[in-house]
């Protein structure tokens, strides 16, 4: 099990525990409550080297009084690869997916089996989010389906 720091969100979360390829996650909040961050979508680059993971979490878990959602991107580099790393980022659409803009900073893996995460970003009504991964060896990008 690997512990990763989360980005900034309201009522700052303290850590995220990830198992396997990032398929299951538990978020530990400052209140001491543990809530699940849901892995919503995944997309491999065509070389099966870089995996983009899209996570979401309901805002009620972080002390909000309504059900606003937050999204996070994760990028994973296959253990079968020894080339250059992978880059990951989070994108948002406000027009139903017709156009996309990058809302997070980019995060980079450093070698086989490495996994990195962006911070959490608001993803409530009127927004769609997707995670993208880029293979530094081939220049191929893959993005998840939107949520």
Backbone as a chain_set.jsonl record, in Angstrom:
{"seq": "XXXXXXXXXXXXXXXXXXXXXXXXXXXXXXXXXXXXXXXXXXXXXXXXXXXXXXXXXXXXXXXXXXXXXXXXXXXXXXXXXXXXXXXXXXXXXXXXXXXXXXXXXXXXXXXXXXXXXXXXXXXXXXXXXXXXXXXXXXXXXXXXXXX", "coords": {"N": [[0.848, -1.173, 0.0], [0.554, 2.226, -0.81], [1.147, 5.519, 0.29], [-0.095, 8.639, -0.586], [0.063, 12.168, -0.927], [-2.717, 14.355, -1.022], [-4.037, 16.909, -3.204], [-4.892, 20.4, -2.635], [-7.99, 20.849, -1.071], [-11.167, 21.956, 0.174], [-11.408, 21.873, 3.717], [-9.074, 20.358, 4.163], [-7.827, 17.308, 3.008], [-5.91, 14.585, 4.337], [-4.439, 12.326, 3.439], [-4.088, 9.753, 0.882], [-4.793, 6.398, 0.3], [-3.662, 3.891, -1.81], [-4.25, 0.996, -3.715], [-2.935, -1.674, -5.695], [-3.271, -0.9, -9.085], [-4.199, 1.621, -8.587], [-6.858, 1.207, -8.323], [-8.503, 1.055, -6.11], [-9.296, 3.337, -3.546], [-8.858, 5.129, -0.493], [-9.855, 7.919, 1.306], [-8.593, 9.974, 3.796], [-9.835, 12.2, 6.05], [-9.503, 15.408, 7.743], [-11.252, 15.368, 9.829], [-11.058, 12.857, 10.722], [-12.62, 10.935, 9.61], [-12.964, 8.309, 7.238], [-13.385, 8.108, 3.805], [-14.525, 6.805, 0.666], [-12.864, 7.389, -2.363], [-13.921, 7.332, -5.569], [-12.901, 5.376, -8.292], [-13.512, 6.312, -11.418], [-13.159, 6.223, -14.26], [-10.879, 4.758, -16.673], [-8.022, 4.877, -18.881], [-5.757, 3.532, -21.144], [-2.698, 4.416, -22.815], [-2.084, 3.738, -26.295], [0.089, 2.087, -26.385], [0.02, 0.68, -24.081], [1.449, 1.582, -21.904], [1.139, 3.913, -20.304], [-1.283, 4.821, -17.935], [-4.253, 6.53, -17.539], [-6.155, 7.668, -14.846], [-9.326, 8.471, -13.587], [-10.72, 9.964, -10.82], [-13.402, 10.499, -8.49], [-15.144, 12.315, -5.92], [-17.691, 12.836, -3.513], [-18.772, 16.007, -2.398], [-19.981, 16.15, 0.119], [-18.473, 14.592, 1.769], [-16.402, 16.169, 2.523], [-17.317, 18.078, 4.21], [-19.166, 19.811, 3.058], [-22.463, 21.176, 2.552], [-24.085, 20.459, 0.484], [-24.33, 18.32, -2.435], [-21.934, 18.621, -3.975], [-19.375, 17.747, -6.297], [-15.987, 16.546, -6.615], [-13.07, 16.159, -8.658], [-10.218, 14.199, -9.607], [-7.116, 13.517, -11.221], [-5.127, 10.686, -11.956], [-1.992, 9.231, -12.823], [-0.387, 6.385, -14.087], [2.516, 4.424, -14.539], [3.339, 1.639, -16.406], [4.686, -1.41, -15.08], [5.998, -2.963, -16.845], [7.516, -1.405, -18.438], [10.469, 0.35, -19.276], [11.195, 2.747, -20.232], [11.113, 6.311, -20.891], [9.16, 8.458, -18.697], [5.643, 8.952, -17.807], [3.095, 11.401, -18.272], [0.53, 13.146, -16.581], [-2.754, 14.705, -16.318], [-5.631, 16.751, -15.462], [-8.671, 17.487, -17.079], [-11.335, 19.787, -17.935], [-14.709, 20.243, -19.028], [-17.151, 22.573, -19.98], [-19.182, 22.57, -21.701], [-20.588, 20.243, -22.219], [-18.725, 18.43, -23.182], [-17.833, 19.116, -25.678], [-15.66, 20.861, -25.972], [-12.45, 21.046, -24.314], [-10.515, 21.998, -21.465], [-7.396, 22.239, -19.786], [-7.179, 21.91, -16.344], [-5.631, 21.321, -14.181], [-2.284, 21.193, -12.775], [0.464, 19.573, -14.453], [1.504, 16.232, -13.845], [4.168, 13.942, -13.24], [5.393, 10.655, -13.86], [8.121, 8.723, -12.534], [9.339, 6.369, -13.174], [9.084, 2.78, -13.879], [6.117, 1.367, -12.56], [5.489, 3.564, -11.036], [3.232, 6.018, -9.706], [1.292, 8.922, -9.905], [-0.557, 11.852, -8.759], [-2.945, 14.46, -9.444], [-4.16, 17.471, -7.85], [-7.349, 17.851, -6.13], [-10.265, 18.924, -7.86], [-13.071, 21.085, -8.331], [-16.082, 19.663, -9.522], [-18.829, 19.962, -10.151], [-22.377, 20.476, -10.922], [-22.962, 21.113, -14.377], [-20.368, 20.789, -15.158], [-17.925, 18.65, -16.681], [-15.467, 16.146, -16.233], [-12.262, 14.807, -17.132], [-9.487, 12.536, -17.216], [-6.138, 12.63, -18.398], [-3.363, 11.002, -20.016], [0.035, 10.991, -21.062], [2.452, 9.527, -23.105], [5.813, 9.693, -22.85], [7.732, 8.484, -24.449], [6.549, 7.868, -26.94], [4.867, 9.967, -27.56], [2.168, 9.68, -27.555], [-1.153, 10.347, -26.518], [-3.724, 9.607, -24.191], [-7.069, 9.882, -23.122], [-9.518, 9.608, -20.553], [-12.984, 8.555, -20.593], [-15.526, 11.007, -20.033], [-16.773, 12.304, -16.88]], "CA": [[0.0, 0.0, 0.0], [1.347, 3.436, -0.935], [0.461, 6.712, 0.777], [0.145, 9.801, -1.434], [-0.579, 13.397, -0.475], [-3.746, 14.917, -1.888], [-3.948, 18.346, -3.447], [-5.694, 21.208, -1.714], [-9.432, 20.959, -1.183], [-11.731, 22.472, 1.424], [-11.267, 20.944, 4.843], [-7.95, 19.61, 3.594], [-7.651, 15.879, 3.238], [-4.537, 14.373, 4.768], [-3.7, 11.312, 2.679], [-4.87, 8.806, 0.096], [-4.168, 5.084, 0.235], [-3.97, 3.321, -3.114], [-3.821, -0.383, -3.866], [-2.854, -2.149, -7.077], [-3.045, 0.128, -10.098], [-5.009, 2.786, -8.28], [-8.242, 0.813, -8.518], [-9.255, 1.339, -4.895], [-8.671, 4.419, -2.787], [-9.534, 5.592, 0.707], [-9.431, 9.268, 1.634], [-8.66, 10.242, 5.222], [-10.065, 13.614, 6.225], [-9.054, 15.985, 9.007], [-12.211, 15.017, 10.864], [-10.783, 11.489, 11.134], [-13.493, 10.024, 8.875], [-12.41, 7.782, 5.994], [-14.401, 7.978, 2.773], [-13.988, 6.247, -0.572], [-12.769, 8.128, -3.612], [-14.316, 6.346, -6.565], [-12.237, 5.341, -9.581], [-14.63, 6.408, -12.338], [-12.785, 5.838, -15.62], [-9.471, 4.512, -16.944], [-7.66, 4.805, -20.297], [-4.347, 3.265, -21.43], [-2.188, 4.834, -24.116], [-2.154, 2.575, -27.193], [1.252, 1.24, -26.113], [-0.228, 0.07, -22.767], [2.504, 2.014, -20.991], [0.649, 4.939, -19.385], [-2.693, 4.666, -17.597], [-4.922, 7.687, -16.95], [-7.22, 7.295, -13.918], [-10.186, 9.576, -13.161], [-11.361, 9.711, -9.525], [-14.309, 11.544, -8.021], [-15.596, 12.195, -4.534], [-18.816, 13.707, -3.201], [-18.406, 17.095, -1.503], [-20.484, 15.931, 1.477], [-17.415, 13.964, 2.544], [-15.436, 17.161, 2.986], [-17.983, 19.044, 5.054], [-20.101, 20.691, 2.368], [-23.851, 20.86, 2.888], [-24.783, 19.931, -0.688], [-23.631, 17.165, -2.997], [-20.959, 18.991, -4.995], [-18.373, 16.723, -6.544], [-14.62, 16.918, -6.936], [-12.412, 15.182, -9.519], [-8.765, 14.131, -9.533], [-6.497, 12.622, -12.201], [-3.946, 9.935, -11.572], [-1.288, 8.625, -13.949], [0.377, 5.223, -13.667], [3.432, 3.896, -15.551], [3.39, 0.184, -16.352], [5.908, -2.031, -14.582], [6.624, -3.628, -17.99], [8.18, -0.404, -19.254], [11.663, 0.941, -18.685], [11.512, 3.964, -20.982], [10.813, 7.587, -20.243], [7.953, 8.424, -17.886], [4.311, 9.338, -18.267], [2.618, 12.689, -17.768], [-0.919, 13.106, -16.397], [-3.408, 15.953, -15.967], [-7.088, 16.748, -15.397], [-9.32, 18.455, -17.961], [-12.738, 20.104, -17.651], [-15.556, 20.775, -20.091], [-18.371, 23.252, -19.502], [-20.148, 22.549, -22.802], [-21.017, 18.869, -22.463], [-17.661, 17.625, -23.764], [-17.463, 19.583, -27.017], [-14.303, 21.395, -25.848], [-11.802, 20.703, -23.058], [-9.38, 22.809, -21.032], [-6.634, 21.638, -18.694], [-7.405, 22.689, -15.114], [-4.641, 20.974, -13.156], [-0.902, 21.134, -13.2], [0.818, 18.25, -14.965], [2.259, 15.421, -12.91], [5.03, 13.046, -14.006], [5.922, 9.451, -13.221], [9.581, 8.72, -12.571], [9.85, 5.059, -13.547], [8.115, 1.689, -13.887], [5.327, 1.149, -11.352], [5.228, 4.818, -10.325], [1.892, 6.578, -9.851], [1.21, 10.294, -9.401], [-1.907, 12.391, -8.732], [-3.171, 15.902, -9.404], [-5.015, 17.842, -6.735], [-8.793, 17.706, -6.345], [-10.867, 20.102, -8.489], [-14.533, 21.088, -8.33], [-16.666, 18.998, -10.685], [-20.26, 19.938, -9.873], [-23.319, 20.626, -12.031], [-22.512, 21.889, -15.52], [-18.984, 20.445, -15.486], [-17.5, 17.275, -16.923], [-14.028, 16.015, -16.023], [-11.594, 13.624, -17.67], [-8.057, 12.442, -16.931], [-5.344, 12.329, -19.585], [-1.994, 10.531, -19.816], [0.879, 11.147, -22.238], [3.624, 8.656, -23.117], [6.969, 10.493, -23.259], [8.493, 7.764, -25.478], [5.88, 7.851, -28.244], [4.089, 11.176, -27.781], [0.747, 9.313, -27.614], [-2.0, 10.778, -25.403], [-5.011, 8.936, -24.004], [-7.932, 10.509, -22.119], [-10.643, 8.782, -20.125], [-14.33, 9.08, -20.849], [-15.809, 12.064, -19.06], [-17.724, 12.059, -15.796]], "C": [[0.894, 1.237, 0.0], [0.539, 4.623, -0.445], [0.868, 7.89, -0.104], [-0.546, 11.014, -0.83], [-1.604, 13.839, -1.493], [-3.451, 16.374, -2.144], [-4.841, 19.082, -2.475], [-7.17, 21.127, -2.071], [-9.938, 21.505, 0.144], [-11.654, 21.413, 2.497], [-10.225, 19.895, 4.48], [-7.907, 18.142, 4.009], [-6.187, 15.632, 3.574], [-3.78, 13.339, 3.951], [-4.645, 10.472, 1.853], [-4.106, 7.486, 0.049], [-4.593, 4.428, -1.064], [-3.44, 1.896, -3.167], [-3.775, -0.734, -5.342], [-2.496, -1.029, -8.031], [-3.86, 1.366, -9.819], [-6.492, 2.476, -8.394], [-9.089, 1.088, -7.288], [-8.54, 2.428, -4.12], [-9.517, 4.743, -1.572], [-8.981, 6.962, 1.046], [-9.637, 9.485, 3.116], [-8.769, 11.742, 5.421], [-9.684, 14.088, 7.613], [-10.01, 15.681, 10.154], [-11.962, 13.612, 11.404], [-11.63, 10.477, 10.392], [-12.8, 9.563, 7.599], [-13.552, 7.596, 5.006], [-13.748, 7.479, 1.496], [-13.984, 7.279, -1.683], [-12.996, 7.09, -4.698], [-13.488, 6.479, -7.831], [-13.339, 5.247, -10.626], [-14.312, 5.873, -13.724], [-11.292, 5.58, -15.696], [-9.243, 4.488, -18.447], [-6.156, 4.583, -20.42], [-3.958, 3.959, -22.725], [-2.127, 3.587, -24.982], [-0.975, 1.63, -26.999], [1.102, 0.467, -24.804], [0.887, 0.394, -21.785], [1.961, 2.939, -19.922], [-0.856, 4.779, -19.194], [-3.203, 5.948, -16.957], [-6.067, 7.186, -16.087], [-8.002, 8.541, -13.533], [-10.897, 9.158, -11.887], [-12.364, 10.819, -9.25], [-14.704, 11.256, -6.588], [-16.702, 13.209, -4.305], [-18.388, 14.744, -2.176], [-18.925, 16.936, -0.084], [-19.406, 15.332, 2.364], [-16.423, 14.981, 3.084], [-16.121, 18.322, 3.684], [-18.915, 20.013, 4.344], [-21.529, 20.249, 2.652], [-24.652, 20.395, 1.683], [-23.94, 18.815, -1.289], [-22.718, 17.563, -4.153], [-19.906, 17.9, -5.113], [-17.023, 17.33, -6.868], [-13.999, 15.803, -7.766], [-10.898, 15.309, -9.365], [-8.279, 13.188, -10.633], [-5.312, 11.92, -11.565], [-3.305, 9.386, -12.832], [-0.39, 7.528, -13.401], [1.265, 4.779, -14.824], [3.567, 2.402, -15.354], [4.726, -0.318, -15.824], [6.653, -2.756, -15.706], [7.461, -2.671, -18.824], [9.399, 0.159, -18.535], [12.078, 2.224, -19.409], [11.263, 5.22, -20.174], [9.453, 7.51, -19.565], [6.669, 8.798, -18.61], [3.939, 10.665, -17.614], [1.101, 12.59, -17.641], [-1.466, 14.449, -15.991], [-4.917, 15.777, -16.002], [-7.63, 17.832, -16.313], [-10.785, 18.623, -17.575], [-13.418, 20.607, -18.913], [-16.773, 21.432, -19.449], [-19.436, 23.28, -20.591], [-20.517, 21.123, -23.207], [-19.977, 17.987, -23.123], [-17.268, 18.032, -25.173], [-16.042, 20.143, -27.035], [-13.783, 21.104, -24.439], [-10.688, 21.689, -22.754], [-8.712, 22.113, -19.852], [-6.777, 22.516, -17.459], [-6.377, 22.393, -14.035], [-3.24, 21.237, -13.684], [-0.631, 19.74, -13.737], [1.683, 17.541, -13.933], [2.982, 14.333, -13.693], [5.417, 11.816, -13.206], [7.432, 9.453, -13.399], [10.171, 7.363, -12.927], [8.762, 4.003, -13.479], [7.432, 1.5, -12.535], [4.99, 2.416, -10.588], [3.831, 5.33, -10.649], [1.873, 7.963, -9.22], [-0.226, 10.789, -9.533], [-1.893, 13.909, -8.845], [-3.885, 16.214, -8.101], [-6.471, 17.555, -7.081], [-9.348, 19.022, -6.878], [-12.38, 19.948, -8.506], [-15.057, 20.5, -9.636], [-18.176, 18.862, -10.505], [-21.115, 20.103, -11.121], [-22.778, 21.543, -13.13], [-21.089, 21.596, -15.949], [-18.865, 18.966, -15.825], [-15.994, 17.256, -16.731], [-13.532, 14.765, -16.737], [-10.11, 13.702, -17.318], [-7.334, 12.066, -18.218], [-3.947, 11.872, -19.184], [-1.256, 10.632, -21.143], [2.116, 10.292, -22.075], [4.807, 9.445, -23.674], [7.811, 9.804, -24.33], [7.874, 7.934, -26.86], [5.141, 9.145, -28.572], [2.584, 10.907, -27.862], [0.028, 9.753, -26.347], [-3.267, 9.954, -25.385], [-5.772, 9.682, -22.918], [-9.083, 9.575, -21.803], [-11.939, 9.324, -20.711], [-14.602, 10.115, -19.764], [-16.802, 11.601, -18.017], [-18.319, 13.381, -15.392]], "O": [[1.884, 1.288, 0.731], [-0.651, 4.718, -0.745], [2.057, 8.107, -0.337], [-1.639, 10.889, -0.277], [-1.385, 13.711, -2.697], [-2.705, 17.006, -1.396], [-5.469, 18.479, -1.605], [-7.553, 21.312, -3.226], [-9.205, 21.511, 1.132], [-11.811, 20.22, 2.235], [-10.495, 18.694, 4.496], [-7.947, 17.8, 5.191], [-5.317, 16.388, 3.142], [-2.568, 13.473, 3.785], [-5.854, 10.47, 2.083], [-2.903, 7.47, -0.214], [-5.782, 4.414, -1.385], [-2.325, 1.619, -2.724], [-4.502, -0.151, -6.147], [-1.531, -0.297, -7.81], [-4.186, 2.102, -10.751], [-7.303, 3.389, -8.546], [-10.288, 1.334, -7.416], [-7.311, 2.438, -4.048], [-10.743, 4.645, -1.613], [-7.765, 7.15, 1.073], [-10.716, 9.219, 3.645], [-7.881, 12.484, 5.002], [-9.557, 13.292, 8.544], [-9.62, 15.732, 11.32], [-12.558, 13.208, 12.402], [-11.397, 9.275, 10.519], [-12.117, 10.354, 6.947], [-14.572, 6.992, 5.339], [-12.559, 7.703, 1.269], [-14.982, 7.961, -1.914], [-12.312, 6.067, -4.727], [-13.379, 7.571, -8.389], [-14.024, 4.229, -10.72], [-15.116, 5.143, -14.303], [-10.522, 6.108, -14.894], [-10.139, 4.128, -19.209], [-5.367, 5.351, -19.869], [-4.779, 4.085, -23.634], [-2.119, 2.476, -24.45], [-1.045, 0.475, -27.417], [1.979, -0.324, -24.456], [1.229, -0.426, -20.934], [2.284, 2.774, -18.746], [-1.605, 4.622, -20.158], [-2.658, 6.405, -15.953], [-6.87, 6.369, -16.538], [-7.407, 9.561, -13.187], [-11.587, 8.139, -11.855], [-12.201, 11.944, -9.721], [-14.614, 10.127, -6.106], [-16.657, 14.316, -4.841], [-17.72, 14.414, -1.196], [-18.367, 17.53, 0.838], [-19.417, 15.537, 3.578], [-15.678, 14.679, 4.016], [-15.575, 19.423, 3.747], [-19.409, 20.952, 4.967], [-21.774, 19.082, 2.958], [-25.798, 19.974, 1.841], [-22.936, 18.413, -0.701], [-22.726, 16.913, -5.198], [-19.592, 17.217, -4.139], [-16.923, 18.467, -7.329], [-14.354, 14.635, -7.604], [-10.373, 16.374, -9.04], [-8.932, 12.192, -10.944], [-4.593, 12.491, -10.745], [-4.0, 9.104, -13.808], [0.283, 7.708, -12.386], [0.818, 4.757, -15.97], [3.877, 1.944, -14.254], [5.771, 0.276, -16.089], [7.815, -3.125, -15.537], [8.057, -3.082, -19.819], [9.361, 0.413, -17.331], [13.187, 2.721, -19.215], [11.209, 5.195, -18.945], [8.677, 6.593, -19.834], [6.623, 8.937, -19.833], [4.421, 10.995, -16.53], [0.45, 12.007, -18.508], [-0.756, 15.258, -15.393], [-5.422, 14.775, -16.51], [-7.123, 18.953, -16.331], [-11.394, 17.737, -16.975], [-12.818, 21.288, -19.744], [-17.348, 20.907, -18.496], [-20.47, 23.93, -20.437], [-20.731, 20.835, -24.385], [-20.307, 16.894, -23.583], [-16.449, 17.361, -25.801], [-15.301, 19.931, -27.995], [-14.558, 20.937, -23.497], [-10.0, 22.162, -23.659], [-9.375, 21.483, -19.028], [-6.528, 23.72, -17.514], [-6.266, 23.147, -13.068], [-3.038, 21.471, -14.876], [-1.415, 18.822, -13.501], [2.488, 18.164, -13.24], [2.467, 13.851, -14.702], [5.731, 11.912, -12.02], [7.959, 10.103, -14.301], [11.393, 7.223, -12.977], [7.639, 4.293, -13.067], [8.09, 1.478, -11.495], [4.275, 2.357, -9.588], [3.314, 5.099, -11.742], [2.385, 8.151, -8.116], [-1.016, 10.241, -10.302], [-0.952, 14.565, -8.399], [-4.182, 15.304, -7.327], [-6.787, 17.082, -8.173], [-8.963, 20.099, -6.422], [-12.908, 18.848, -8.67], [-14.546, 20.799, -10.715], [-18.734, 17.78, -10.685], [-20.643, 19.898, -12.239], [-22.214, 22.602, -12.855], [-20.638, 22.089, -16.983], [-19.618, 18.138, -15.313], [-15.316, 18.238, -17.032], [-14.272, 13.799, -16.923], [-9.553, 14.786, -17.145], [-7.842, 11.289, -19.026], [-3.413, 12.291, -18.157], [-1.827, 10.395, -22.208], [2.763, 10.324, -21.028], [4.802, 9.823, -24.845], [8.54, 10.481, -25.055], [8.591, 8.123, -27.843], [4.823, 9.397, -29.734], [1.812, 11.804, -28.2], [0.53, 9.561, -25.24], [-3.824, 9.636, -26.436], [-5.189, 10.073, -21.906], [-9.564, 8.843, -22.669], [-11.972, 10.427, -21.258], [-13.976, 10.094, -18.704], [-17.562, 10.654, -18.222], [-19.155, 13.432, -14.489]]}, "num_chains": 1, "name": "protein.A"}
